[in-house]
Amino acid sequence: MMPLVMAEAGVVQSIKKINGKDDTKRFLNNLGFVEGSEITIISQIQGNVIVKIKEARVAISKSMASRIMV
């Protein structure tokens, strides 16, 4: 397992675990970040990450991406 920020762009990953407070988990869950979902990094700009999840593109901060374990 590794944080999403360390994953390679363009490679399909599976979300294993989401760390953080309940508010953080709920926020990410509402965006579609749930354990078992497939996620692909499209690009990283200054640590911030653009990902493809459930056919949608979502931009998240480096701190949020570091809480998502793949």
CHARMM internal coordinates of N, CA and C (Angstrom, degrees):
IC EDIT
DIST 1 N 1 CA 1.4566
DIST 1 CA 1 C 1.5216
ANGL 1 N 1 CA 1 C 109.62
DIST 1 C 2 N 1.3384
ANGL 1 CA 1 C 2 N 114.93
DIHE 1 N 1 CA 1 C 2 N 141.82
DIST 2 N 2 CA 1.4668
ANGL 1 C 2 N 2 CA 119.91
DIHE 1 CA 1 C 2 N 2 CA 177.19
DIST 2 CA 2 C 1.5242
ANGL 2 N 2 CA 2 C 108.31
DIHE 1 C 2 N 2 CA 2 C -147.25
DIST 2 C 3 N 1.3317
ANGL 2 CA 2 C 3 N 117.30
DIHE 2 N 2 CA 2 C 3 N 157.97
DIST 3 N 3 CA 1.4638
ANGL 2 C 3 N 3 CA 119.36
DIHE 2 CA 2 C 3 N 3 CA 176.95
DIST 3 CA 3 C 1.5308
ANGL 3 N 3 CA 3 C 110.31
DIHE 2 C 3 N 3 CA 3 C -66.62
DIST 3 C 4 N 1.3199
ANGL 3 CA 3 C 4 N 115.36
DIHE 3 N 3 CA 3 C 4 N 150.40
DIST 4 N 4 CA 1.4612
ANGL 3 C 4 N 4 CA 121.16
DIHE 3 CA 3 C 4 N 4 CA -179.27
DIST 4 CA 4 C 1.5271
ANGL 4 N 4 CA 4 C 111.67
DIHE 3 C 4 N 4 CA 4 C -56.84
DIST 4 C 5 N 1.3287
ANGL 4 CA 4 C 5 N 118.58
DIHE 4 N 4 CA 4 C 5 N -33.97
DIST 5 N 5 CA 1.4691
ANGL 4 C 5 N 5 CA 121.21
DIHE 4 CA 4 C 5 N 5 CA -178.07
DIST 5 CA 5 C 1.5213
ANGL 5 N 5 CA 5 C 112.67
DIHE 4 C 5 N 5 CA 5 C -62.80
DIST 5 C 6 N 1.3423
ANGL 5 CA 5 C 6 N 117.62
DIHE 5 N 5 CA 5 C 6 N -19.87
DIST 6 N 6 CA 1.4630
ANGL 5 C 6 N 6 CA 121.13
DIHE 5 CA 5 C 6 N 6 CA -179.84
DIST 6 CA 6 C 1.5319
ANGL 6 N 6 CA 6 C 112.40
DIHE 5 C 6 N 6 CA 6 C -94.51
DIST 6 C 7 N 1.3312
ANGL 6 CA 6 C 7 N 117.03
DIHE 6 N 6 CA 6 C 7 N -6.71
DIST 7 N 7 CA 1.4641
ANGL 6 C 7 N 7 CA 120.43
DIHE 6 CA 6 C 7 N 7 CA -178.13
DIST 7 CA 7 C 1.5198
ANGL 7 N 7 CA 7 C 110.64
DIHE 6 C 7 N 7 CA 7 C -73.39
DIST 7 C 8 N 1.3159
ANGL 7 CA 7 C 8 N 115.22
DIHE 7 N 7 CA 7 C 8 N 155.65
DIST 8 N 8 CA 1.4624
ANGL 7 C 8 N 8 CA 121.91
DIHE 7 CA 7 C 8 N 8 CA -178.96
DIST 8 CA 8 C 1.5260
ANGL 8 N 8 CA 8 C 110.10
DIHE 7 C 8 N 8 CA 8 C -82.32
DIST 8 C 9 N 1.3315
ANGL 8 CA 8 C 9 N 116.88
DIHE 8 N 8 CA 8 C 9 N 139.02
DIST 9 N 9 CA 1.4655
ANGL 8 C 9 N 9 CA 121.52
DIHE 8 CA 8 C 9 N 9 CA 178.75
DIST 9 CA 9 C 1.5198
ANGL 9 N 9 CA 9 C 110.20
DIHE 8 C 9 N 9 CA 9 C -66.19
DIST 9 C 10 N 1.3327
ANGL 9 CA 9 C 10 N 115.74
DIHE 9 N 9 CA 9 C 10 N 142.42
DIST 10 N 10 CA 1.4506
ANGL 9 C 10 N 10 CA 121.44
DIHE 9 CA 9 C 10 N 10 CA 176.58
DIST 10 CA 10 C 1.5150
ANGL 10 N 10 CA 10 C 115.20
DIHE 9 C 10 N 10 CA 10 C 85.85
DIST 10 C 11 N 1.3256
ANGL 10 CA 10 C 11 N 117.63
DIHE 10 N 10 CA 10 C 11 N -5.28
DIST 11 N 11 CA 1.4664
ANGL 10 C 11 N 11 CA 121.10
DIHE 10 CA 10 C 11 N 11 CA -179.54
DIST 11 CA 11 C 1.5286
ANGL 11 N 11 CA 11 C 108.95
DIHE 10 C 11 N 11 CA 11 C -101.27
DIST 11 C 12 N 1.3222
ANGL 11 CA 11 C 12 N 116.78
DIHE 11 N 11 CA 11 C 12 N 128.66
DIST 12 N 12 CA 1.4626
ANGL 11 C 12 N 12 CA 120.78
DIHE 11 CA 11 C 12 N 12 CA 178.89
DIST 12 CA 12 C 1.5200
ANGL 12 N 12 CA 12 C 109.24
DIHE 11 C 12 N 12 CA 12 C -71.75
DIST 12 C 13 N 1.3195
ANGL 12 CA 12 C 13 N 115.82
DIHE 12 N 12 CA 12 C 13 N 126.54
DIST 13 N 13 CA 1.4621
ANGL 12 C 13 N 13 CA 122.52
DIHE 12 CA 12 C 13 N 13 CA 179.78
DIST 13 CA 13 C 1.5231
ANGL 13 N 13 CA 13 C 108.70
DIHE 12 C 13 N 13 CA 13 C -118.80
DIST 13 C 14 N 1.3197
ANGL 13 CA 13 C 14 N 116.13
DIHE 13 N 13 CA 13 C 14 N 162.41
DIST 14 N 14 CA 1.4597
ANGL 13 C 14 N 14 CA 121.83
DIHE 13 CA 13 C 14 N 14 CA 175.48
DIST 14 CA 14 C 1.5201
ANGL 14 N 14 CA 14 C 107.83
DIHE 13 C 14 N 14 CA 14 C -114.69
DIST 14 C 15 N 1.3268
ANGL 14 CA 14 C 15 N 117.30
DIHE 14 N 14 CA 14 C 15 N 133.43
DIST 15 N 15 CA 1.4639
ANGL 14 C 15 N 15 CA 120.91
DIHE 14 CA 14 C 15 N 15 CA 179.55
DIST 15 CA 15 C 1.5275
ANGL 15 N 15 CA 15 C 108.52
DIHE 14 C 15 N 15 CA 15 C -73.84
DIST 15 C 16 N 1.3289
ANGL 15 CA 15 C 16 N 115.88
DIHE 15 N 15 CA 15 C 16 N 121.91
DIST 16 N 16 CA 1.4618
ANGL 15 C 16 N 16 CA 121.75
DIHE 15 CA 15 C 16 N 16 CA -178.20
DIST 16 CA 16 C 1.5359
ANGL 16 N 16 CA 16 C 111.59
DIHE 15 C 16 N 16 CA 16 C -94.72
DIST 16 C 17 N 1.3497
ANGL 16 CA 16 C 17 N 115.34
DIHE 16 N 16 CA 16 C 17 N -39.34
DIST 17 N 17 CA 1.4594
ANGL 16 C 17 N 17 CA 119.51
DIHE 16 CA 16 C 17 N 17 CA -174.79
DIST 17 CA 17 C 1.5171
ANGL 17 N 17 CA 17 C 109.02
DIHE 16 C 17 N 17 CA 17 C -159.90
DIST 17 C 18 N 1.3328
ANGL 17 CA 17 C 18 N 115.78
DIHE 17 N 17 CA 17 C 18 N 149.86
DIST 18 N 18 CA 1.4615
ANGL 17 C 18 N 18 CA 120.60
DIHE 17 CA 17 C 18 N 18 CA 174.39
DIST 18 CA 18 C 1.5193
ANGL 18 N 18 CA 18 C 107.51
DIHE 17 C 18 N 18 CA 18 C -121.70
DIST 18 C 19 N 1.3295
ANGL 18 CA 18 C 19 N 115.83
DIHE 18 N 18 CA 18 C 19 N 121.12
DIST 19 N 19 CA 1.4651
ANGL 18 C 19 N 19 CA 122.13
DIHE 18 CA 18 C 19 N 19 CA -179.29
DIST 19 CA 19 C 1.5239
ANGL 19 N 19 CA 19 C 109.38
DIHE 18 C 19 N 19 CA 19 C -95.10
DIST 19 C 20 N 1.3090
ANGL 19 CA 19 C 20 N 115.40
DIHE 19 N 19 CA 19 C 20 N 161.74
DIST 20 N 20 CA 1.4618
ANGL 19 C 20 N 20 CA 120.01
DIHE 19 CA 19 C 20 N 20 CA 174.74
DIST 20 CA 20 C 1.5137
ANGL 20 N 20 CA 20 C 112.15
DIHE 19 C 20 N 20 CA 20 C 123.66
DIST 20 C 21 N 1.3306
ANGL 20 CA 20 C 21 N 114.64
DIHE 20 N 20 CA 20 C 21 N -177.55
DIST 21 N 21 CA 1.4558
ANGL 20 C 21 N 21 CA 121.54
DIHE 20 CA 20 C 21 N 21 CA -179.93
DIST 21 CA 21 C 1.5246
ANGL 21 N 21 CA 21 C 109.79
DIHE 20 C 21 N 21 CA 21 C -73.11
DIST 21 C 22 N 1.3176
ANGL 21 CA 21 C 22 N 115.71
DIHE 21 N 21 CA 21 C 22 N 165.09
DIST 22 N 22 CA 1.4667
ANGL 21 C 22 N 22 CA 120.73
DIHE 21 CA 21 C 22 N 22 CA -179.44
DIST 22 CA 22 C 1.5286
ANGL 22 N 22 CA 22 C 112.02
DIHE 21 C 22 N 22 CA 22 C -57.64
DIST 22 C 23 N 1.3409
ANGL 22 CA 22 C 23 N 116.74
DIHE 22 N 22 CA 22 C 23 N -39.09
DIST 23 N 23 CA 1.4685
ANGL 22 C 23 N 23 CA 120.13
DIHE 22 CA 22 C 23 N 23 CA 179.12
DIST 23 CA 23 C 1.5224
ANGL 23 N 23 CA 23 C 110.91
DIHE 22 C 23 N 23 CA 23 C -61.12
DIST 23 C 24 N 1.3229
ANGL 23 CA 23 C 24 N 115.96
DIHE 23 N 23 CA 23 C 24 N -43.07
DIST 24 N 24 CA 1.4672
ANGL 23 C 24 N 24 CA 121.32
DIHE 23 CA 23 C 24 N 24 CA 179.91
DIST 24 CA 24 C 1.5180
ANGL 24 N 24 CA 24 C 110.38
DIHE 23 C 24 N 24 CA 24 C -64.41
DIST 24 C 25 N 1.3237
ANGL 24 CA 24 C 25 N 116.71
DIHE 24 N 24 CA 24 C 25 N -45.88
DIST 25 N 25 CA 1.4625
ANGL 24 C 25 N 25 CA 121.22
DIHE 24 CA 24 C 25 N 25 CA 179.79
DIST 25 CA 25 C 1.5272
ANGL 25 N 25 CA 25 C 110.57
DIHE 24 C 25 N 25 CA 25 C -61.64
DIST 25 C 26 N 1.3202
ANGL 25 CA 25 C 26 N 117.09
DIHE 25 N 25 CA 25 C 26 N -42.36
DIST 26 N 26 CA 1.4675
ANGL 25 C 26 N 26 CA 121.90
DIHE 25 CA 25 C 26 N 26 CA -179.87
DIST 26 CA 26 C 1.5262
ANGL 26 N 26 CA 26 C 110.31
DIHE 25 C 26 N 26 CA 26 C -64.68
DIST 26 C 27 N 1.3310
ANGL 26 CA 26 C 27 N 116.92
DIHE 26 N 26 CA 26 C 27 N -42.74
DIST 27 N 27 CA 1.4650
ANGL 26 C 27 N 27 CA 121.80
DIHE 26 CA 26 C 27 N 27 CA 178.80
DIST 27 CA 27 C 1.5289
ANGL 27 N 27 CA 27 C 110.52
DIHE 26 C 27 N 27 CA 27 C -59.55
DIST 27 C 28 N 1.3253
ANGL 27 CA 27 C 28 N 116.57
DIHE 27 N 27 CA 27 C 28 N -49.70
DIST 28 N 28 CA 1.4645
ANGL 27 C 28 N 28 CA 120.76
DIHE 27 CA 27 C 28 N 28 CA -179.70
DIST 28 CA 28 C 1.5277
ANGL 28 N 28 CA 28 C 111.35
DIHE 27 C 28 N 28 CA 28 C -66.08
DIST 28 C 29 N 1.3302
ANGL 28 CA 28 C 29 N 116.37
DIHE 28 N 28 CA 28 C 29 N -37.47
DIST 29 N 29 CA 1.4586
ANGL 28 C 29 N 29 CA 120.98
DIHE 28 CA 28 C 29 N 29 CA 178.22
DIST 29 CA 29 C 1.5315
ANGL 29 N 29 CA 29 C 110.50
DIHE 28 C 29 N 29 CA 29 C -61.14
DIST 29 C 30 N 1.3238
ANGL 29 CA 29 C 30 N 116.80
DIHE 29 N 29 CA 29 C 30 N -41.57
DIST 30 N 30 CA 1.4675
ANGL 29 C 30 N 30 CA 121.18
DIHE 29 CA 29 C 30 N 30 CA 179.00
DIST 30 CA 30 C 1.5240
ANGL 30 N 30 CA 30 C 112.03
DIHE 29 C 30 N 30 CA 30 C -64.41
DIST 30 C 31 N 1.3321
ANGL 30 CA 30 C 31 N 117.15
DIHE 30 N 30 CA 30 C 31 N -27.07
DIST 31 N 31 CA 1.4640
ANGL 30 C 31 N 31 CA 121.30
DIHE 30 CA 30 C 31 N 31 CA 177.41
DIST 31 CA 31 C 1.5262
ANGL 31 N 31 CA 31 C 112.21
DIHE 30 C 31 N 31 CA 31 C -83.68
DIST 31 C 32 N 1.3298
ANGL 31 CA 31 C 32 N 117.05
DIHE 31 N 31 CA 31 C 32 N -5.68
DIST 32 N 32 CA 1.4635
ANGL 31 C 32 N 32 CA 120.85
DIHE 31 CA 31 C 32 N 32 CA 179.34
DIST 32 CA 32 C 1.5156
ANGL 32 N 32 CA 32 C 114.24
DIHE 31 C 32 N 32 CA 32 C 103.68
DIST 32 C 33 N 1.3281
ANGL 32 CA 32 C 33 N 117.09
DIHE 32 N 32 CA 32 C 33 N 2.90
DIST 33 N 33 CA 1.4673
ANGL 32 C 33 N 33 CA 121.06
DIHE 32 CA 32 C 33 N 33 CA 179.49
DIST 33 CA 33 C 1.5248
ANGL 33 N 33 CA 33 C 108.57
DIHE 32 C 33 N 33 CA 33 C -84.67
DIST 33 C 34 N 1.3332
ANGL 33 CA 33 C 34 N 116.30
DIHE 33 N 33 CA 33 C 34 N 90.78
DIST 34 N 34 CA 1.4594
ANGL 33 C 34 N 34 CA 121.39
DIHE 33 CA 33 C 34 N 34 CA 178.73
DIST 34 CA 34 C 1.5190
ANGL 34 N 34 CA 34 C 108.87
DIHE 33 C 34 N 34 CA 34 C -124.03
DIST 34 C 35 N 1.3103
ANGL 34 CA 34 C 35 N 116.31
DIHE 34 N 34 CA 34 C 35 N 152.60
DIST 35 N 35 CA 1.4599
ANGL 34 C 35 N 35 CA 121.04
DIHE 34 CA 34 C 35 N 35 CA -179.27
DIST 35 CA 35 C 1.5225
ANGL 35 N 35 CA 35 C 109.90
DIHE 34 C 35 N 35 CA 35 C -58.39
DIST 35 C 36 N 1.3245
ANGL 35 CA 35 C 36 N 115.34
DIHE 35 N 35 CA 35 C 36 N 133.57
DIST 36 N 36 CA 1.4538
ANGL 35 C 36 N 36 CA 121.16
DIHE 35 CA 35 C 36 N 36 CA -179.30
DIST 36 CA 36 C 1.5230
ANGL 36 N 36 CA 36 C 113.73
DIHE 35 C 36 N 36 CA 36 C 96.16
DIST 36 C 37 N 1.3424
ANGL 36 CA 36 C 37 N 117.72
DIHE 36 N 36 CA 36 C 37 N -15.21
DIST 37 N 37 CA 1.4691
ANGL 36 C 37 N 37 CA 120.94
DIHE 36 CA 36 C 37 N 37 CA 179.02
DIST 37 CA 37 C 1.5182
ANGL 37 N 37 CA 37 C 110.59
DIHE 36 C 37 N 37 CA 37 C -71.74
DIST 37 C 38 N 1.3315
ANGL 37 CA 37 C 38 N 115.76
DIHE 37 N 37 CA 37 C 38 N 149.98
DIST 38 N 38 CA 1.4578
ANGL 37 C 38 N 38 CA 120.39
DIHE 37 CA 37 C 38 N 38 CA 175.39
DIST 38 CA 38 C 1.5176
ANGL 38 N 38 CA 38 C 108.36
DIHE 37 C 38 N 38 CA 38 C -90.06
DIST 38 C 39 N 1.3278
ANGL 38 CA 38 C 39 N 115.17
DIHE 38 N 38 CA 38 C 39 N 140.35
DIST 39 N 39 CA 1.4629
ANGL 38 C 39 N 39 CA 121.68
DIHE 38 CA 38 C 39 N 39 CA -176.32
DIST 39 CA 39 C 1.5284
ANGL 39 N 39 CA 39 C 108.66
DIHE 38 C 39 N 39 CA 39 C -141.22
DIST 39 C 40 N 1.3198
ANGL 39 CA 39 C 40 N 116.21
DIHE 39 N 39 CA 39 C 40 N 141.89
DIST 40 N 40 CA 1.4643
ANGL 39 C 40 N 40 CA 121.29
DIHE 39 CA 39 C 40 N 40 CA 178.79
DIST 40 CA 40 C 1.5172
ANGL 40 N 40 CA 40 C 108.99
DIHE 39 C 40 N 40 CA 40 C -131.00
DIST 40 C 41 N 1.3294
ANGL 40 CA 40 C 41 N 116.81
DIHE 40 N 40 CA 40 C 41 N 130.48
DIST 41 N 41 CA 1.4648
ANGL 40 C 41 N 41 CA 120.25
DIHE 40 CA 40 C 41 N 41 CA 174.70
DIST 41 CA 41 C 1.5214
ANGL 41 N 41 CA 41 C 108.12
DIHE 40 C 41 N 41 CA 41 C -77.21
DIST 41 C 42 N 1.3272
ANGL 41 CA 41 C 42 N 116.18
DIHE 41 N 41 CA 41 C 42 N 126.11
DIST 42 N 42 CA 1.4615
ANGL 41 C 42 N 42 CA 120.91
DIHE 41 CA 41 C 42 N 42 CA 176.40
DIST 42 CA 42 C 1.5220
ANGL 42 N 42 CA 42 C 109.35
DIHE 41 C 42 N 42 CA 42 C -89.22
DIST 42 C 43 N 1.3312
ANGL 42 CA 42 C 43 N 116.84
DIHE 42 N 42 CA 42 C 43 N -47.78
DIST 43 N 43 CA 1.4641
ANGL 42 C 43 N 43 CA 119.81
DIHE 42 CA 42 C 43 N 43 CA 177.35
DIST 43 CA 43 C 1.5187
ANGL 43 N 43 CA 43 C 110.67
DIHE 42 C 43 N 43 CA 43 C -158.71
DIST 43 C 44 N 1.3334
ANGL 43 CA 43 C 44 N 114.31
DIHE 43 N 43 CA 43 C 44 N 161.18
DIST 44 N 44 CA 1.4612
ANGL 43 C 44 N 44 CA 121.88
DIHE 43 CA 43 C 44 N 44 CA 175.40
DIST 44 CA 44 C 1.5125
ANGL 44 N 44 CA 44 C 107.97
DIHE 43 C 44 N 44 CA 44 C -127.11
DIST 44 C 45 N 1.3317
ANGL 44 CA 44 C 45 N 115.93
DIHE 44 N 44 CA 44 C 45 N 127.36
DIST 45 N 45 CA 1.4579
ANGL 44 C 45 N 45 CA 121.27
DIHE 44 CA 44 C 45 N 45 CA 178.78
DIST 45 CA 45 C 1.5238
ANGL 45 N 45 CA 45 C 107.96
DIHE 44 C 45 N 45 CA 45 C -126.89
DIST 45 C 46 N 1.3234
ANGL 45 CA 45 C 46 N 116.66
DIHE 45 N 45 CA 45 C 46 N 113.77
DIST 46 N 46 CA 1.4620
ANGL 45 C 46 N 46 CA 123.60
DIHE 45 CA 45 C 46 N 46 CA -179.14
DIST 46 CA 46 C 1.5180
ANGL 46 N 46 CA 46 C 111.69
DIHE 45 C 46 N 46 CA 46 C 50.78
DIST 46 C 47 N 1.3185
ANGL 46 CA 46 C 47 N 116.62
DIHE 46 N 46 CA 46 C 47 N 39.82
DIST 47 N 47 CA 1.4555
ANGL 46 C 47 N 47 CA 120.89
DIHE 46 CA 46 C 47 N 47 CA 177.55
DIST 47 CA 47 C 1.5127
ANGL 47 N 47 CA 47 C 114.34
DIHE 46 C 47 N 47 CA 47 C 91.19
DIST 47 C 48 N 1.3337
ANGL 47 CA 47 C 48 N 117.47
DIHE 47 N 47 CA 47 C 48 N -25.80
DIST 48 N 48 CA 1.4574
ANGL 47 C 48 N 48 CA 120.56
DIHE 47 CA 47 C 48 N 48 CA 176.71
DIST 48 CA 48 C 1.5228
ANGL 48 N 48 CA 48 C 108.43
DIHE 47 C 48 N 48 CA 48 C -75.03
DIST 48 C 49 N 1.3235
ANGL 48 CA 48 C 49 N 116.24
DIHE 48 N 48 CA 48 C 49 N 148.87
DIST 49 N 49 CA 1.4545
ANGL 48 C 49 N 49 CA 121.04
DIHE 48 CA 48 C 49 N 49 CA -169.50
DIST 49 CA 49 C 1.5207
ANGL 49 N 49 CA 49 C 111.05
DIHE 48 C 49 N 49 CA 49 C -123.79
DIST 49 C 50 N 1.3286
ANGL 49 CA 49 C 50 N 115.90
DIHE 49 N 49 CA 49 C 50 N 135.28
DIST 50 N 50 CA 1.4623
ANGL 49 C 50 N 50 CA 121.21
DIHE 49 CA 49 C 50 N 50 CA 171.04
DIST 50 CA 50 C 1.5175
ANGL 50 N 50 CA 50 C 106.12
DIHE 49 C 50 N 50 CA 50 C -107.64
DIST 50 C 51 N 1.3327
ANGL 50 CA 50 C 51 N 115.88
DIHE 50 N 50 CA 50 C 51 N 123.23
DIST 51 N 51 CA 1.4614
ANGL 50 C 51 N 51 CA 120.75
DIHE 50 CA 50 C 51 N 51 CA -176.33
DIST 51 CA 51 C 1.5221
ANGL 51 N 51 CA 51 C 110.64
DIHE 50 C 51 N 51 CA 51 C -123.36
DIST 51 C 52 N 1.3205
ANGL 51 CA 51 C 52 N 114.55
DIHE 51 N 51 CA 51 C 52 N 158.20
DIST 52 N 52 CA 1.4569
ANGL 51 C 52 N 52 CA 121.29
DIHE 51 CA 51 C 52 N 52 CA 172.73
DIST 52 CA 52 C 1.5137
ANGL 52 N 52 CA 52 C 106.75
DIHE 51 C 52 N 52 CA 52 C -108.27
DIST 52 C 53 N 1.3253
ANGL 52 CA 52 C 53 N 115.61
DIHE 52 N 52 CA 52 C 53 N 121.80
DIST 53 N 53 CA 1.4569
ANGL 52 C 53 N 53 CA 120.67
DIHE 52 CA 52 C 53 N 53 CA 178.37
DIST 53 CA 53 C 1.5177
ANGL 53 N 53 CA 53 C 107.80
DIHE 52 C 53 N 53 CA 53 C -140.71
DIST 53 C 54 N 1.3256
ANGL 53 CA 53 C 54 N 116.80
DIHE 53 N 53 CA 53 C 54 N 128.02
DIST 54 N 54 CA 1.4646
ANGL 53 C 54 N 54 CA 122.92
DIHE 53 CA 53 C 54 N 54 CA -179.05
DIST 54 CA 54 C 1.5248
ANGL 54 N 54 CA 54 C 111.77
DIHE 53 C 54 N 54 CA 54 C 51.59
DIST 54 C 55 N 1.3182
ANGL 54 CA 54 C 55 N 117.15
DIHE 54 N 54 CA 54 C 55 N 48.12
DIST 55 N 55 CA 1.4715
ANGL 54 C 55 N 55 CA 124.38
DIHE 54 CA 54 C 55 N 55 CA 177.71
DIST 55 CA 55 C 1.5249
ANGL 55 N 55 CA 55 C 113.92
DIHE 54 C 55 N 55 CA 55 C 63.44
DIST 55 C 56 N 1.3263
ANGL 55 CA 55 C 56 N 118.07
DIHE 55 N 55 CA 55 C 56 N 14.90
DIST 56 N 56 CA 1.4651
ANGL 55 C 56 N 56 CA 121.79
DIHE 55 CA 55 C 56 N 56 CA 176.59
DIST 56 CA 56 C 1.5271
ANGL 56 N 56 CA 56 C 108.74
DIHE 55 C 56 N 56 CA 56 C -120.20
DIST 56 C 57 N 1.3348
ANGL 56 CA 56 C 57 N 115.32
DIHE 56 N 56 CA 56 C 57 N 151.51
DIST 57 N 57 CA 1.4686
ANGL 56 C 57 N 57 CA 119.93
DIHE 56 CA 56 C 57 N 57 CA 174.47
DIST 57 CA 57 C 1.5160
ANGL 57 N 57 CA 57 C 108.37
DIHE 56 C 57 N 57 CA 57 C -101.94
DIST 57 C 58 N 1.3352
ANGL 57 CA 57 C 58 N 114.90
DIHE 57 N 57 CA 57 C 58 N 130.37
DIST 58 N 58 CA 1.4615
ANGL 57 C 58 N 58 CA 121.03
DIHE 57 CA 57 C 58 N 58 CA -176.97
DIST 58 CA 58 C 1.5248
ANGL 58 N 58 CA 58 C 108.59
DIHE 57 C 58 N 58 CA 58 C -131.22
DIST 58 C 59 N 1.3274
ANGL 58 CA 58 C 59 N 116.45
DIHE 58 N 58 CA 58 C 59 N 134.33
DIST 59 N 59 CA 1.4684
ANGL 58 C 59 N 59 CA 121.30
DIHE 58 CA 58 C 59 N 59 CA 175.27
DIST 59 CA 59 C 1.5234
ANGL 59 N 59 CA 59 C 107.93
DIHE 58 C 59 N 59 CA 59 C -100.49
DIST 59 C 60 N 1.3407
ANGL 59 CA 59 C 60 N 115.39
DIHE 59 N 59 CA 59 C 60 N 129.79
DIST 60 N 60 CA 1.4614
ANGL 59 C 60 N 60 CA 120.05
DIHE 59 CA 59 C 60 N 60 CA 177.33
DIST 60 CA 60 C 1.5266
ANGL 60 N 60 CA 60 C 109.34
DIHE 59 C 60 N 60 CA 60 C -131.75
DIST 60 C 61 N 1.3087
ANGL 60 CA 60 C 61 N 115.24
DIHE 60 N 60 CA 60 C 61 N 155.37
DIST 61 N 61 CA 1.4653
ANGL 60 C 61 N 61 CA 120.37
DIHE 60 CA 60 C 61 N 61 CA -179.07
DIST 61 CA 61 C 1.5225
ANGL 61 N 61 CA 61 C 110.55
DIHE 60 C 61 N 61 CA 61 C -74.02
DIST 61 C 62 N 1.3165
ANGL 61 CA 61 C 62 N 114.78
DIHE 61 N 61 CA 61 C 62 N 164.38
DIST 62 N 62 CA 1.4641
ANGL 61 C 62 N 62 CA 120.70
DIHE 61 CA 61 C 62 N 62 CA 178.20
DIST 62 CA 62 C 1.5223
ANGL 62 N 62 CA 62 C 110.63
DIHE 61 C 62 N 62 CA 62 C -60.09
DIST 62 C 63 N 1.3426
ANGL 62 CA 62 C 63 N 117.56
DIHE 62 N 62 CA 62 C 63 N -39.60
DIST 63 N 63 CA 1.4659
ANGL 62 C 63 N 63 CA 120.12
DIHE 62 CA 62 C 63 N 63 CA -178.35
DIST 63 CA 63 C 1.5287
ANGL 63 N 63 CA 63 C 111.26
DIHE 62 C 63 N 63 CA 63 C -66.15
DIST 63 C 64 N 1.3303
ANGL 63 CA 63 C 64 N 117.32
DIHE 63 N 63 CA 63 C 64 N -37.83
DIST 64 N 64 CA 1.4737
ANGL 63 C 64 N 64 CA 120.19
DIHE 63 CA 63 C 64 N 64 CA 176.23
DIST 64 CA 64 C 1.5249
ANGL 64 N 64 CA 64 C 109.95
DIHE 63 C 64 N 64 CA 64 C -67.90
DIST 64 C 65 N 1.3232
ANGL 64 CA 64 C 65 N 116.97
DIHE 64 N 64 CA 64 C 65 N -44.34
DIST 65 N 65 CA 1.4687
ANGL 64 C 65 N 65 CA 121.25
DIHE 64 CA 64 C 65 N 65 CA -178.11
DIST 65 CA 65 C 1.5226
ANGL 65 N 65 CA 65 C 111.25
DIHE 64 C 65 N 65 CA 65 C -63.58
DIST 65 C 66 N 1.3393
ANGL 65 CA 65 C 66 N 116.91
DIHE 65 N 65 CA 65 C 66 N -30.09
DIST 66 N 66 CA 1.4617
ANGL 65 C 66 N 66 CA 119.48
DIHE 65 CA 65 C 66 N 66 CA -179.27
DIST 66 CA 66 C 1.5330
ANGL 66 N 66 CA 66 C 111.69
DIHE 65 C 66 N 66 CA 66 C -73.49
DIST 66 C 67 N 1.3180
ANGL 66 CA 66 C 67 N 117.70
DIHE 66 N 66 CA 66 C 67 N -14.54
DIST 67 N 67 CA 1.4727
ANGL 66 C 67 N 67 CA 121.71
DIHE 66 CA 66 C 67 N 67 CA 178.58
DIST 67 CA 67 C 1.5226
ANGL 67 N 67 CA 67 C 112.12
DIHE 66 C 67 N 67 CA 67 C -88.79
DIST 67 C 68 N 1.3261
ANGL 67 CA 67 C 68 N 116.69
DIHE 67 N 67 CA 67 C 68 N -12.11
DIST 68 N 68 CA 1.4653
ANGL 67 C 68 N 68 CA 121.29
DIHE 67 CA 67 C 68 N 68 CA -178.84
DIST 68 CA 68 C 1.5264
ANGL 68 N 68 CA 68 C 108.12
DIHE 67 C 68 N 68 CA 68 C -95.88
DIST 68 C 69 N 1.3231
ANGL 68 CA 68 C 69 N 115.89
DIHE 68 N 68 CA 68 C 69 N 117.56
DIST 69 N 69 CA 1.4634
ANGL 68 C 69 N 69 CA 121.44
DIHE 68 CA 68 C 69 N 69 CA -178.78
DIST 69 CA 69 C 1.5152
ANGL 69 N 69 CA 69 C 109.69
DIHE 68 C 69 N 69 CA 69 C -98.95
DIST 69 C 70 N 1.3520
ANGL 69 CA 69 C 70 N 115.63
DIHE 69 N 69 CA 69 C 70 N 130.86
DIST 70 N 70 CA 1.4680
ANGL 69 C 70 N 70 CA 120.50
DIHE 69 CA 69 C 70 N 70 CA 179.71
DIST 70 CA 70 C 1.5142
ANGL 70 N 70 CA 70 C 110.06
DIHE 69 C 70 N 70 CA 70 C -120.02
END
COOR INIT
IC SEED 1 N 1 CA 1 C
IC BUILD
